[in-house]
Amino acid sequence: MSGPSAEAPLFPDRRFYETTGTVPLGELAALAGASLADPSAADRSIATVASLTMAGPEAVSFCAGREHLADLSGTAAAAVFLPPAMAAAAPEGCAAVVTPLPQAAMAAAAERLIRVRRHHADQSAIHPTAELEPGVTLGPGVLVGEGAQIGRGTWIGPGAIIGPGVAIGRDGWIGARAVIGFALIGDRVRIHAGAVIGEPGFGAAPGPRGVVDLPQLGRVILQDGVTVGANACIDRGAFQDTVVGENTKIDNLVQVAHNVTIGRNCLLAAYTGISGSTVVEDGCIFGGRAGISDHIVIGKGARIAAAAGVMKDVPAGESWGGSPARPVKLWLRETALLARLARRRVGEL
């Protein structure tokens, strides 16, 4: 067995998801409460959903705002859900499906087209199609799903659940009652008791009848030598992968959200939370209870102090603290100044 790669396969990965067959675009539009800008596209066959950048000629995608126009112009999708004001922005050959709620429409299409692979109620504890190399040790009550692969020398503790299609490399260690799904895991990875890898990320949007869950159709990639602490959670991606780089160490009770990319040799202390689609470059360190906003970049070798609240990009090599976080020297000066002002004010009372 070789370690996993972050290279994206056919989306979504058929080890974890199955499609229900092709559906006419007109049927999907009706299901989503949307309308076709060009009714002649109603018979176009749609087989899957994908992001604008990953969509192929049988996929439907969505674009919720003009900040994604560049991706829209280059998409290979057969169709795209768009708000009315953007209906004319669909590129040639891509059918515009008009709706005021494109994300909710995408969720309805995903529910119709894609199912996650699950453990079947009547299956044996170790599915007959699972591949276990010699030297794998399974504790009592372990469940291994359809098509899963586990490399030699890996130890799996009591009550752990390995989902369909999961690949685990060699010489790994999986703690008791860990739950792993939708994941490709490298060699020498240690996942401690109660950790949950690959559950859906937190994605929601307004729908016609209230808030709806958005599809989470990506994977989790844990590269060689990663450690994940007890009761930590790493969400699978929405339309891309959540990736943790080689030799990164994650403490207990850490939350890593969907689409996050963490580089090599990073350290995340307990209670750290990293929000969706953030990029953490190599060698970063996070103190306990650090909170990181979404869609930002933490530069190579940056250090984030305990309990910091990071709301914007952190340049490489810098140390930041406070909430909202800023460079540590500035934060300490401001804190000292406020303390002096407070003492002076108390003395005046």
C-alpha positions in Angstrom: 0.0 0.0 0.0 1.3 3.5 -0.8 0.3 6.6 1.0 -2.6 8.7 -0.3 -2.2 11.7 -2.6 -4.1 14.9 -2.6 -4.6 14.5 -6.4 -8.3 14.6 -7.1 -9.8 11.6 -8.9 -13.2 11.5 -10.7 -15.5 13.7 -8.5 -17.0 12.6 -6.3 -14.7 9.7 -5.3 -16.6 6.5 -6.2 -15.1 4.7 -3.2 -17.3 6.8 -1.0 -20.2 7.9 -3.1 -22.4 6.4 -5.8 -24.5 8.1 -8.4 -28.1 7.2 -9.1 -27.9 7.6 -12.9 -28.4 10.4 -15.3 -31.4 12.8 -14.8 -32.7 15.3 -17.4 -31.8 18.9 -16.5 -35.5 19.9 -16.7 -36.3 17.4 -13.9 -33.6 18.8 -11.7 -34.7 22.3 -12.3 -38.3 21.5 -11.4 -37.0 19.6 -8.3 -35.0 22.7 -7.2 -37.8 25.2 -8.0 -35.6 26.8 -10.7 -36.2 27.6 -14.3 -34.2 27.1 -17.5 -33.0 30.2 -19.3 -33.1 28.2 -22.4 -36.0 25.6 -22.3 -34.4 23.6 -25.1 -31.7 22.4 -22.6 -34.3 20.5 -20.6 -33.3 17.1 -22.0 -29.6 17.5 -21.3 -28.4 14.6 -19.2 -26.9 15.3 -15.8 -25.1 12.6 -13.8 -23.4 14.5 -10.9 -22.8 17.7 -9.1 -19.4 19.5 -8.8 -17.8 22.9 -8.1 -17.3 25.2 -11.0 -13.6 24.3 -11.3 -14.1 20.5 -11.0 -17.2 20.1 -13.1 -17.3 18.1 -16.3 -19.7 17.8 -19.2 -22.2 15.7 -17.2 -22.2 17.9 -14.1 -24.4 20.7 -12.7 -22.7 23.4 -10.6 -23.7 26.6 -9.0 -22.5 30.2 -8.8 -23.9 32.3 -5.9 -22.1 35.6 -6.6 -20.0 37.7 -8.9 -16.9 37.0 -6.9 -16.9 33.6 -8.7 -17.2 35.0 -12.3 -13.7 33.9 -13.2 -14.5 30.3 -12.3 -17.8 30.5 -14.0 -16.3 31.7 -17.3 -13.9 28.7 -17.3 -16.2 26.0 -16.2 -16.9 22.8 -18.2 -20.2 22.1 -16.4 -23.2 21.2 -18.5 -25.4 23.5 -16.4 -25.1 25.9 -13.6 -27.6 27.3 -11.0 -27.4 31.1 -11.1 -29.3 34.0 -9.5 -31.5 35.9 -12.0 -29.1 38.9 -12.2 -26.3 36.5 -13.4 -28.3 34.4 -15.9 -26.5 35.9 -18.9 -23.1 35.1 -17.4 -23.2 31.4 -18.1 -20.5 30.5 -20.7 -21.3 29.2 -24.1 -22.4 25.5 -23.9 -23.4 25.8 -20.2 -27.1 25.9 -19.6 -28.2 28.6 -17.1 -30.7 27.4 -14.5 -32.1 30.4 -12.8 -33.1 30.6 -9.1 -32.8 33.1 -6.3 -31.3 30.3 -4.1 -28.6 28.6 -6.2 -26.9 26.9 -3.2 -30.2 25.3 -2.0 -30.9 24.3 -5.6 -27.5 22.6 -5.8 -28.3 20.8 -2.5 -31.5 19.5 -4.0 -29.7 18.3 -7.1 -27.0 16.5 -5.1 -29.6 14.7 -3.0 -31.2 13.4 -6.2 -28.0 12.4 -8.0 -25.6 11.1 -5.3 -25.8 8.8 -2.3 -23.1 8.1 0.2 -21.9 4.5 0.7 -22.9 3.2 4.0 -22.6 0.1 6.2 -25.4 -2.3 5.4 -27.4 -3.6 8.3 -27.0 -7.2 7.3 -23.2 -7.1 6.5 -20.6 -8.9 8.6 -18.4 -6.9 10.9 -15.5 -7.2 8.3 -17.0 -6.8 4.9 -15.9 -9.6 2.5 -14.6 -7.0 0.0 -12.4 -5.3 2.6 -8.6 -5.9 2.0 -6.5 -6.4 5.1 -2.8 -7.0 4.6 -1.0 -9.5 6.9 -0.2 -8.2 10.3 -3.3 -6.1 10.8 -4.7 -6.3 14.4 -8.4 -5.7 15.0 -9.8 -5.2 18.5 -13.2 -6.5 19.7 -16.2 -4.9 18.0 -14.3 -3.3 15.1 -16.4 -2.7 12.0 -14.7 -2.5 8.5 -16.8 -1.4 5.6 -17.1 -2.4 1.9 -13.9 -2.0 -0.1 -11.9 -0.6 2.8 -8.1 -1.2 2.7 -5.8 -1.5 5.8 -2.0 -1.9 5.5 0.2 -4.3 7.4 1.2 -3.6 11.0 -1.8 -1.4 11.7 -3.5 -1.8 15.0 -7.2 -0.9 15.4 -8.7 -0.6 18.8 -12.0 -1.9 20.2 -15.2 -0.5 18.7 -13.5 1.5 16.0 -15.5 2.0 12.8 -13.7 2.1 9.4 -16.1 3.2 6.7 -16.6 1.9 3.2 -13.8 2.8 0.8 -11.4 4.1 3.5 -7.8 3.4 2.9 -5.3 3.2 5.8 -1.6 2.7 5.3 0.9 0.6 7.1 2.0 0.7 10.8 -0.9 2.9 11.8 -2.6 3.1 15.2 -6.4 3.7 15.5 -7.7 4.2 19.0 -10.8 2.7 20.6 -14.1 4.0 19.1 -12.5 6.2 16.5 -14.8 6.7 13.5 -13.2 7.1 10.1 -15.1 7.6 6.9 -14.5 9.2 3.4 -10.7 9.2 4.2 -7.4 8.2 2.7 -4.8 7.8 5.4 -1.1 7.4 5.0 1.5 5.3 6.8 2.4 5.6 10.5 -0.7 7.7 11.2 -1.9 7.7 14.8 -5.6 8.5 15.5 -6.5 8.4 19.2 -9.6 7.3 20.9 -12.9 8.9 20.0 -11.6 10.9 17.1 -14.0 11.4 14.2 -12.6 11.7 10.7 -14.7 12.5 7.6 -18.1 13.5 8.9 -19.9 16.2 6.9 -18.6 19.7 7.2 -20.8 22.5 8.4 -22.4 24.0 5.4 -25.9 25.5 5.2 -27.8 28.0 3.1 -31.3 29.5 3.0 -33.8 27.3 1.2 -37.4 27.8 0.1 -38.7 26.2 3.3 -35.9 27.3 5.7 -32.2 26.5 6.1 -30.9 23.5 4.2 -27.7 21.4 4.6 -25.3 21.8 1.7 -23.7 18.7 0.1 -20.4 17.6 1.5 -18.9 15.4 -1.2 -15.2 15.6 -0.7 -12.7 13.5 1.3 -10.1 13.7 4.1 -6.5 13.1 3.3 -4.1 12.4 6.2 -0.6 12.1 4.9 2.2 10.0 6.5 3.1 10.5 10.1 0.1 12.6 11.1 -1.2 12.3 14.7 -4.8 13.1 15.6 -5.7 13.5 19.3 -8.6 12.0 21.2 -12.0 13.4 20.3 -10.7 15.6 17.6 -12.9 16.1 14.6 -11.7 16.6 11.0 -14.5 17.2 8.5 -14.5 16.0 4.9 -14.5 18.6 2.2 -17.6 20.0 0.4 -16.4 20.0 -3.2 -12.7 19.5 -2.6 -10.6 17.6 0.0 -9.6 18.4 3.6 -5.9 17.8 3.7 -3.4 17.4 6.7 0.2 17.3 5.6 3.0 15.0 6.7 4.1 14.8 10.3 1.5 17.4 11.5 0.4 16.8 15.1 -3.1 17.6 16.2 -4.0 17.6 19.9 -7.2 16.4 21.6 -10.5 18.2 21.0 -9.3 20.1 17.9 -11.8 21.0 15.1 -10.6 21.1 11.5 -13.5 22.2 9.2 -14.2 21.3 5.6 -11.8 22.2 2.7 -9.0 23.2 5.1 -5.5 22.5 3.9 -2.8 22.1 6.7 0.8 21.8 5.7 3.6 19.6 7.0 5.1 19.7 10.5 2.3 21.9 12.0 1.3 21.7 15.7 -2.3 22.3 16.8 -2.9 22.4 20.6 -6.1 21.4 22.3 -9.4 23.3 21.5 -7.9 24.9 18.4 -10.6 25.5 15.7 -9.8 26.1 12.1 -12.7 27.3 9.9 -13.6 26.2 6.4 -11.4 26.7 3.4 -8.4 28.1 5.3 -4.9 27.3 4.2 -2.2 26.6 6.9 1.2 26.5 5.4 4.1 24.3 6.7 5.5 24.6 10.2 2.8 26.6 11.8 2.1 26.4 15.6 -1.3 27.1 17.3 -1.7 27.6 21.0 -4.6 26.1 22.9 -8.1 27.5 22.0 -6.9 29.5 19.0 -9.7 30.3 16.7 -9.1 30.8 13.0 -11.6 32.4 10.6 -12.5 30.9 7.2 -10.9 31.5 3.8 -7.7 32.9 5.1 -4.0 31.9 4.8 -1.7 31.3 7.8 1.8 31.8 6.3 4.7 29.3 6.6 6.1 29.1 10.1 3.6 31.5 11.7 2.8 31.1 15.4 -0.6 31.8 16.8 -0.9 32.4 20.6 -3.3 30.6 22.8 -6.9 31.9 22.7 -6.1 34.2 19.7 -8.9 35.0 17.3 -7.5 35.3 13.8 -9.7 37.1 11.4 -7.3 37.8 8.5 -4.2 36.4 6.7 -1.1 36.0 8.8 2.2 36.6 7.0 4.9 33.9 7.1 7.1 33.7 10.2 5.1 36.1 12.3 3.7 35.6 15.8 0.2 36.8 16.4 -2.0 37.0 19.5 -5.1 38.6 21.0 -8.6 38.9 19.6 -8.9 40.1 17.0 -5.4 38.8 16.5 -2.5 41.1 15.5 1.3 40.9 15.7 2.3 39.8 19.2 4.5 42.9 20.0 1.7 45.2 19.0 -0.8 43.2 21.0 1.4 43.3 24.1 2.0 47.0 23.8 -1.7 47.7 23.5 -2.4 45.4 26.4 0.2 47.2 28.6 -1.1 50.6 27.6 -4.7 49.6 28.4 -3.5 48.3 31.8 -1.8 51.6 32.6 -4.8 53.6 31.5 -7.1 51.5 33.7 -4.8 51.9 36.7 -4.7 55.7 36.2 -8.4 55.8 35.9 -8.9 53.8 39.0 -6.5 56.2 40.8 -8.6 59.2 39.8 -11.8 57.8 41.2 
